[in-house]
Amino acid sequence: MAFLALLFISSLLVVSLAEISGKIGINYGREGEDLPSPYVSIQIMKSMKVGQIELADSNPEILTLLSGTRIHVAVTVPNDDIIRIGSNETYAEQWFRNSFMPHYPNTLIQFVLVGNGVLNSGLDGDRMMFYDSLLPAMRVIKNSLNAHGIKNVKVTTTLPTDALQMSFPPSSSTFRSDIVGKIDCCKTRS
Ligand SMILES: *[C@@H]1O[C@H](CO)[C@@H](O)[C@H](O)[C@H]1NC(C)=O
């Protein structure tokens, strides 16, 4: 029941995506107690005609269950992996070979989200390391995609809710001054 409630809340959060595709989008993570199995969860999502799923990681069981479906998928490189991926190309290539390639293109992976909310404002020492590894990690994954001739998968990151310094009115929103440089850099290199 809690799971269904979560699904429902997530589907409200991604209503803007839903409007674009005419379908529901779901945020799907496996942290919690008494969750239905991935198989059952995916069955529920199929019956809801979910169009897009954002995974909290690149869970191979879930990605396999989604293969051959028409559900578009965003996989996430967990924050814990960002420093290693950004600094160790061997490790990055290994992540790509083991977590991405076995599922592409049979699973419609559309996005690789590098980290989740990394650019938040609560920068203690550890977070600062994530922060500085984010762009190198995004680039190395983009390079792996390019090396395999994969052009229709976007590399991006999930912004934290405090990414905006000013958010009203929406048309004059600005990013926080300490991250705007990183965001502009991503834009010009995309
Ligand atoms: C880089 O990653 C590879 C593969 O996981 C590992 O064997 C190697 O020790 C790592 N190198 C460094 C400097 O951490």
The ligand as a Tripos MOL2 file, in Angstrom:
@<TRIPOS>MOLECULE
LIG
   14    14     1     0     0
SMALL
NO_CHARGES

@<TRIPOS>ATOM
      1 C1         40.5450    1.9000  -11.4440 C.3       1 LIG1
      2 O1         39.5030    0.9650  -11.6110 O.3       1 LIG1
      3 C2         39.9560   -0.3400  -11.8580 C.3       1 LIG1
      4 C3         38.7320   -1.1860  -12.2070 C.3       1 LIG1
      5 O2         37.7640   -1.1760  -11.1800 O.3       1 LIG1
      6 C4         40.7230   -0.8540  -10.6450 C.3       1 LIG1
      7 O3         41.1610   -2.1570  -10.8820 O.3       1 LIG1
      8 C5         41.8800    0.0740  -10.3730 C.3       1 LIG1
      9 O4         42.5230   -0.3170   -9.1800 O.3       1 LIG1
     10 C6         41.4060    1.5240  -10.2510 C.3       1 LIG1
     11 N1         42.5400    2.4210  -10.1800 N.am      1 LIG1
     12 C7         42.7130    3.2550   -9.1680 C.2       1 LIG1
     13 C8         43.9120    4.1450   -9.2570 C.3       1 LIG1
     14 O5         41.9530    3.3230   -8.2220 O.2       1 LIG1
@<TRIPOS>BOND
     1     1     2 1
     2     1    10 1
     3     2     3 1
     4     3     4 1
     5     3     6 1
     6     4     5 1
     7     6     7 1
     8     6     8 1
     9     8     9 1
    10     8    10 1
    11    10    11 1
    12    11    12 1
    13    12    13 1
    14    12    14 2
@<TRIPOS>SUBSTRUCTURE
     1 LIG1         1 GROUP 0 **** ****
